[in-house]
Amino acid sequence: MSCLHLDEDSFFECCQHLLKKSEELRDGWSWETVQGTREGYLRKTVLRSIVTGSKRNQEIDQEFEQTSVATPEEADDDADEGAVEINCPAAEGGSHLCFQFEFHVVFSSSYRTPVLYFRAFSLEGKSLSLEDVWSFIQPKLRLTSQDALLNTITQQEHPLLGQAFFMLHPCKTQDFMRPVLQTAQQENRAVNYVLTWLSVVAPLVGLDVPLEYCSDLRPGSKPD
């Protein structure tokens, strides 16, 4: 791992440390291997109630509230055990639906960074639209223009699964990771690149990263 970039081996090592902490916290992260390959990705499933069909720039400033750490057995036969249920406030002009979100952290060999992919389906089979994304993303980002959203969140083919996912574009990753990694290098201090990166990008889409993760930031290697 260089001061600014990851390689695939370092990505895997960082993920393994994150998974070890996740197992202690029981917050649902797992490692999925693509059949027939050596590649894999982090995966987490979350149940969330969101507003759909509301005006794109409508303000919903209440924070997401974690209400349960178990998947209701009656909610969905395909729901993952240990999924987290999150509620958000209702908005005028929209309908309130429960969606099962699937978050993936995938290594990008092009950008040499992690990339956050996600998709969601309601219990009735409704898929999340790009417009619906406005109803739950971080407020400061939600209040920007549609062009800004499209430059930040796009719908693309998952590089390992070949299926349609939303993606947080990684083009700005180096901008916010550079000072963190340079400071760690100057202090000869280890940093878990994946965990540090995730703590920045996950809140944009309402994905919780517990503070307990900060107690163990070791990646298994120091920045070069």
VOKOL-246408 format. One record per residue (C-alpha): residue in three letters; x negated, y negated, z negated. Coordinates in steps of 0.5 Angstrom, whole numbers, padded with zeros to 4 digits, always signed. Layout:
<nodes>
ALAXYZ
...
</nodes>
This chain:
<nodes>
MET+0000+0000+0000
SER-0003-0007+0002
CYS-0001-0013-0001
LEU+0005-0015+0003
HIS+0007-0008+0006
LEU+0009-0001+0004
ASP+0007+0005+0008
GLU+0011+0011+0008
ASP+0007+0015+0003
SER+0008+0009-0002
PHE+0015+0008-0001
PHE+0016+0016-0003
GLU+0012+0015-0009
CYS+0016+0009-0011
CYS+0022+0012-0010
GLN+0020+0018-0014
HIS+0019+0013-0020
LEU+0026+0010-0019
LEU+0029+0017-0019
LYS+0026+0019-0025
LYS+0029+0012-0029
SER+0035+0013-0026
GLU+0036+0020-0028
GLU+0035+0018-0035
LEU+0040+0012-0034
ARG+0045+0017-0031
ASP+0046+0011-0026
GLY+0047+0016-0020
TRP+0041+0015-0015
SER+0039+0021-0011
TRP+0034+0023-0006
GLU+0037+0026+0001
THR+0032+0029+0006
VAL+0034+0029+0013
GLN+0035+0036+0015
GLY+0030+0039+0020
THR+0025+0033+0018
ARG+0020+0031+0013
GLU+0024+0024+0012
GLY+0029+0022+0007
TYR+0032+0016+0003
LEU+0035+0014-0003
ARG+0043+0014-0004
LYS+0048+0012-0009
THR+0055+0012-0008
VAL+0060+0007-0012
LEU+0067+0006-0012
ARG+0069-0001-0012
SER+0076-0005-0012
ILE+0075-0011-0007
VAL+0080-0016-0003
THR+0081-0015+0004
GLY+0084-0019+0009
SER+0083-0026+0005
LYS+0080-0032+0008
ARG+0073-0031+0010
ASN+0070-0037+0006
GLN+0075-0036+0000
GLU+0071-0037-0007
ILE+0072-0031-0012
ASP+0067-0034-0017
GLN+0068-0028-0022
GLU+0062-0023-0023
PHE+0063-0016-0021
GLU+0065-0012-0028
GLN+0063-0005-0029
THR+0069-0001-0032
SER+0067+0006-0032
VAL+0061+0011-0030
ALA+0065+0017-0028
THR+0069+0018-0021
PRO+0076+0019-0023
GLU+0078+0026-0021
GLU+0084+0025-0017
ALA+0081+0019-0013
ASP+0078+0023-0008
ASP+0076+0030-0006
ASP+0070+0028-0003
ALA+0068+0023-0008
ASP+0061+0024-0011
GLU+0060+0026-0019
GLY+0057+0020-0023
ALA+0060+0015-0018
VAL+0060+0008-0021
GLU+0067+0004-0021
ILE+0067-0003-0020
ASN+0073-0008-0020
CYS+0073-0015-0017
PRO+0078-0021-0018
ALA+0084-0021-0013
ALA+0085-0026-0008
GLU+0091-0030-0005
GLY+0092-0028+0002
GLY+0089-0021+0001
SER+0090-0014-0001
HIS+0087-0010-0006
LEU+0084-0004-0004
CYS+0079+0001-0007
PHE+0073+0003-0003
GLN+0068+0008-0004
PHE+0061+0005-0002
GLU+0055+0009+0000
PHE+0048+0005-0001
HIS+0042+0008+0003
VAL+0035+0005+0002
VAL+0031+0007+0008
PHE+0024+0006+0010
SER+0023+0002+0016
SER+0016+0003+0020
SER+0017-0003+0024
TYR+0017-0008+0018
ARG+0014-0003+0013
THR+0019-0005+0008
PRO+0025-0002+0005
VAL+0032-0003+0008
LEU+0038-0003+0005
TYR+0044+0000+0009
PHE+0051+0001+0006
ARG+0058+0003+0009
ALA+0065+0004+0005
PHE+0072+0007+0006
SER+0078+0006+0003
LEU+0081+0012+0000
GLU+0087+0012+0005
GLY+0081+0012+0010
LYS+0080+0005+0012
SER+0073+0003+0014
LEU+0070-0004+0011
SER+0070-0009+0017
LEU+0064-0014+0017
GLU+0070-0020+0015
ASP+0071-0016+0009
VAL+0064-0016+0007
TRP+0065-0024+0005
SER+0070-0022+0000
PHE+0065-0018-0005
ILE+0058-0021-0003
GLN+0054-0026-0007
PRO+0058-0032-0008
LYS+0052-0037-0005
LEU+0051-0032+0001
ARG+0059-0032+0002
LEU+0059-0039+0002
THR+0054-0040+0008
SER+0056-0040+0016
GLN+0059-0034+0019
ASP+0052-0034+0024
ALA+0048-0034+0017
LEU+0052-0028+0015
LEU+0051-0024+0022
ASN+0043-0026+0021
THR+0043-0023+0014
ILE+0048-0017+0015
THR+0049-0013+0021
GLN+0052-0007+0023
GLN+0047-0002+0026
GLU+0046+0005+0027
HIS+0043+0009+0021
PRO+0035+0010+0023
LEU+0036+0017+0020
LEU+0043+0019+0021
GLY+0045+0016+0028
GLN+0052+0013+0024
ALA+0054+0006+0024
PHE+0052+0003+0017
PHE+0052-0005+0015
MET+0045-0007+0014
LEU+0041-0012+0010
HIS+0036-0015+0015
PRO+0029-0014+0013
CYS+0026-0020+0016
LYS+0026-0024+0010
THR+0023-0019+0006
GLN+0016-0021+0006
ASP+0017-0028+0004
PHE+0020-0026-0003
MET+0016-0020-0004
ARG+0009-0024-0002
PRO+0008-0028-0008
VAL+0010-0022-0013
LEU+0005-0018-0010
GLN+0000-0023-0009
THR+0001-0025-0017
ALA+0000-0017-0019
GLN-0006-0016-0015
GLN-0009-0022-0018
GLU-0007-0020-0025
ASN-0010-0012-0023
ARG-0003-0010-0025
ALA+0002-0005-0022
VAL+0008-0006-0018
ASN+0014-0002-0016
TYR+0015-0005-0009
VAL+0022-0001-0008
LEU+0025-0003-0015
THR+0022-0010-0015
TRP+0025-0011-0008
LEU+0032-0008-0010
SER+0033-0012-0016
VAL+0033-0018-0011
VAL+0037-0015-0005
ALA+0042-0011-0009
PRO+0046-0017-0013
LEU+0047-0020-0006
VAL+0052-0014-0004
GLY+0054-0013-0012
LEU+0050-0007-0013
ASP+0048-0007-0020
VAL+0040-0006-0022
PRO+0040-0005-0030
LEU+0035-0009-0034
GLU+0033-0002-0037
TYR+0029-0001-0030
CYS+0024-0007-0032
SER+0021-0002-0037
ASP+0018+0002-0032
LEU+0015-0001-0026
ARG+0010+0003-0025
PRO+0009+0005-0017
GLY+0004+0010-0019
SER-0001+0006-0015
LYS-0004-0001-0015
PRO-0003-0006-0010
ASP-0010-0006-0005
</nodes>
